């Protein structure tokens, strides 16, 4: 693996079977607290605590589960996530913004992901992905018995038949469609806020290659077939359990583009100048900075001299 592709965090999979080593690392770890898959964080950084702080918080929070996230490649600092919840759930007393008060000090990954540095984002993606999976896989899919977290949170084990259950990851392709004039095609989903446009995406079906999925998805959603498909990159996307495999595709027949009317209700071809003007006027909203969709759009936009990411710094919006 090249340095370019190395994660800033070494996941240390060989450590997971050594319970004594994990306990030793826990005592000197930096720890992310998770409540309802929300991270202990400010608006632009994770709020990390140590094992002593966790012990003090056990007056208010249950013991929960520990997930080993790995060690920093820079200084070998170990990191864990601590998935827990309140001993006594906060109640709405009608005095103010209950949700805001309830989760004071905690943020969703959607809220902070675009502001985190590479190391914090890697830790947050891993932690939230594990938390989501553990939340929904409390029982064995073979016999229905309870499962418990094991191997540093990387598996769950059935207490009845000792079956190991591993976290699931659902592959999905995401595609930046271009034409021969180097315009890009974006679409609007009805579940998104008004004016929000993004690239096309969909889950890989059983027995389907990534390239076949790319062709199927953009034809189903936008009515065009690609003449060329090129892999770009990938991104973990724990909302709740996906990985996005990003491609660029070329269409030779841009005039065929049309929305399917269900998943996509509007499509638009945009040149760079049209993109610049539409963002500046608020005519379109682009996907948020945490997403690979946004990075693909920005990479295309800045390939030509004179076009800067600063041109695209309009409002960002998630689905409601």
WOWO-V917612 format. One record per backbone hydrogen bond with DSSP energy under -0.5 kcal/mol. CO is the residue of the C=O (numbers start at 0). NH is the residue of the N-H. E is the energy in kcal/mol with one decimal. If there is no record, write none. Layout:
co=CO nh=NH e=E
co=CO nh=NH e=E
This chain:
co=1 nh=4 e=-1.0
co=2 nh=5 e=-1.0
co=7 nh=72 e=-2.4
co=8 nh=10 e=-0.7
co=9 nh=70 e=-2.7
co=11 nh=14 e=-2.1
co=11 nh=15 e=-0.6
co=12 nh=15 e=-0.7
co=14 nh=17 e=-2.2
co=16 nh=18 e=-0.9
co=17 nh=21 e=-2.3
co=18 nh=22 e=-2.1
co=19 nh=23 e=-2.0
co=20 nh=24 e=-2.5
co=21 nh=25 e=-2.3
co=22 nh=26 e=-1.3
co=23 nh=27 e=-0.5
co=24 nh=27 e=-1.1
co=25 nh=28 e=-1.2
co=29 nh=79 e=-2.0
co=30 nh=32 e=-0.6
co=30 nh=48 e=-2.4
co=31 nh=81 e=-3.3
co=32 nh=39 e=-1.7
co=33 nh=83 e=-2.6
co=34 nh=37 e=-1.8
co=37 nh=34 e=-2.0
co=38 nh=40 e=-0.8
co=38 nh=106 e=-2.7
co=39 nh=46 e=-3.1
co=44 nh=41 e=-2.9
co=45 nh=47 e=-0.8
co=46 nh=32 e=-0.5
co=48 nh=30 e=-3.0
co=49 nh=53 e=-1.9
co=50 nh=54 e=-2.1
co=51 nh=55 e=-1.8
co=52 nh=56 e=-1.9
co=53 nh=57 e=-0.8
co=54 nh=57 e=-0.8
co=55 nh=58 e=-1.1
co=56 nh=59 e=-2.1
co=56 nh=60 e=-2.3
co=59 nh=86 e=-3.1
co=59 nh=87 e=-0.5
co=64 nh=82 e=-2.5
co=66 nh=68 e=-0.5
co=66 nh=80 e=-2.6
co=69 nh=78 e=-2.8
co=70 nh=9 e=-3.2
co=71 nh=75 e=-1.9
co=76 nh=71 e=-2.1
co=77 nh=29 e=-2.3
co=78 nh=68 e=-2.4
co=78 nh=69 e=-1.1
co=79 nh=31 e=-2.5
co=80 nh=66 e=-2.9
co=80 nh=82 e=-0.6
co=81 nh=33 e=-2.9
co=81 nh=83 e=-0.6
co=82 nh=64 e=-2.4
co=83 nh=35 e=-0.6
co=84 nh=61 e=-2.6
co=86 nh=88 e=-0.5
co=90 nh=92 e=-0.8
co=95 nh=97 e=-1.3
co=96 nh=100 e=-2.6
co=97 nh=101 e=-3.2
co=98 nh=102 e=-2.0
co=100 nh=103 e=-1.3
co=102 nh=105 e=-2.6
co=104 nh=40 e=-1.5
co=106 nh=38 e=-3.2
co=107 nh=111 e=-1.6
co=108 nh=112 e=-2.7
co=111 nh=114 e=-2.1
co=111 nh=115 e=-0.7
co=112 nh=115 e=-1.0
co=116 nh=120 e=-2.8
co=117 nh=121 e=-2.1
co=118 nh=122 e=-2.2
co=119 nh=123 e=-2.7
co=120 nh=124 e=-2.7
co=121 nh=125 e=-1.9
co=122 nh=126 e=-2.7
co=123 nh=127 e=-2.7
co=124 nh=128 e=-2.1
co=125 nh=129 e=-2.3
co=126 nh=130 e=-2.5
co=127 nh=131 e=-2.6
co=128 nh=132 e=-1.9
co=129 nh=133 e=-3.0
co=130 nh=134 e=-1.9
co=131 nh=135 e=-1.0
co=132 nh=135 e=-0.6
co=132 nh=136 e=-0.8
co=133 nh=136 e=-0.6
co=137 nh=146 e=-2.7
co=139 nh=143 e=-1.5
co=144 nh=139 e=-3.5
co=145 nh=158 e=-2.4
co=147 nh=156 e=-2.9
co=149 nh=152 e=-0.9
co=149 nh=153 e=-0.5
co=149 nh=154 e=-1.6
co=150 nh=153 e=-1.4
co=151 nh=67 e=-2.7
co=153 nh=166 e=-0.7
co=154 nh=149 e=-2.4
co=155 nh=164 e=-3.2
co=156 nh=147 e=-2.3
co=157 nh=161 e=-1.5
co=162 nh=157 e=-2.5
co=164 nh=155 e=-2.4
co=168 nh=170 e=-0.6
co=169 nh=242 e=-1.8
co=170 nh=203 e=-2.4
co=171 nh=244 e=-3.2
co=172 nh=201 e=-2.1
co=173 nh=246 e=-2.7
co=174 nh=176 e=-0.7
co=174 nh=199 e=-1.7
co=175 nh=248 e=-2.4
co=176 nh=184 e=-2.4
co=177 nh=250 e=-2.9
co=178 nh=181 e=-2.1
co=182 nh=178 e=-1.6
co=183 nh=185 e=-0.5
co=183 nh=269 e=-2.5
co=184 nh=176 e=-0.6
co=185 nh=267 e=-2.5
co=186 nh=197 e=-2.2
co=187 nh=264 e=-2.7
co=187 nh=265 e=-0.9
co=188 nh=191 e=-1.7
co=190 nh=319 e=-0.7
co=192 nh=195 e=-1.8
co=194 nh=284 e=-3.0
co=197 nh=186 e=-2.8
co=199 nh=174 e=-3.4
co=201 nh=172 e=-2.3
co=204 nh=207 e=-1.8
co=208 nh=212 e=-2.2
co=209 nh=213 e=-2.4
co=210 nh=214 e=-2.1
co=211 nh=215 e=-2.5
co=212 nh=216 e=-2.9
co=213 nh=217 e=-2.2
co=214 nh=218 e=-1.6
co=215 nh=219 e=-3.0
co=216 nh=220 e=-2.6
co=217 nh=221 e=-1.9
co=217 nh=223 e=-1.1
co=218 nh=222 e=-1.5
co=220 nh=259 e=-1.2
co=221 nh=257 e=-2.5
co=227 nh=249 e=-2.0
co=229 nh=247 e=-2.7
co=232 nh=245 e=-2.8
co=234 nh=243 e=-3.2
co=236 nh=238 e=-2.4
co=236 nh=241 e=-2.2
co=240 nh=169 e=-3.4
co=241 nh=236 e=-2.8
co=242 nh=171 e=-2.4
co=242 nh=244 e=-0.5
co=243 nh=234 e=-2.3
co=243 nh=245 e=-0.7
co=244 nh=173 e=-2.1
co=245 nh=231 e=-3.0
co=245 nh=232 e=-0.9
co=246 nh=175 e=-2.4
co=247 nh=229 e=-2.9
co=248 nh=177 e=-3.0
co=249 nh=226 e=-3.3
co=249 nh=227 e=-1.0
co=250 nh=179 e=-0.6
co=252 nh=255 e=-1.8
co=253 nh=256 e=-1.6
co=263 nh=260 e=-2.6
co=265 nh=187 e=-2.4
co=267 nh=185 e=-2.5
co=269 nh=183 e=-2.3
co=270 nh=274 e=-2.6
co=271 nh=275 e=-2.7
co=272 nh=276 e=-2.2
co=273 nh=277 e=-2.4
co=274 nh=278 e=-2.4
co=275 nh=279 e=-2.1
co=276 nh=280 e=-2.0
co=277 nh=281 e=-0.6
co=277 nh=282 e=-1.7
co=277 nh=283 e=-1.4
co=278 nh=281 e=-0.8
co=284 nh=196 e=-2.7
co=285 nh=316 e=-0.9
co=287 nh=290 e=-1.7
co=290 nh=294 e=-1.5
co=291 nh=295 e=-2.5
co=292 nh=296 e=-2.1
co=293 nh=297 e=-2.6
co=294 nh=298 e=-2.4
co=295 nh=299 e=-2.2
co=296 nh=300 e=-2.5
co=297 nh=301 e=-2.3
co=299 nh=302 e=-1.2
co=300 nh=303 e=-0.7
co=303 nh=306 e=-1.5
co=305 nh=307 e=-0.5
co=307 nh=310 e=-1.7
co=308 nh=311 e=-1.9
co=309 nh=312 e=-1.3
co=311 nh=313 e=-1.7
co=314 nh=285 e=-0.7
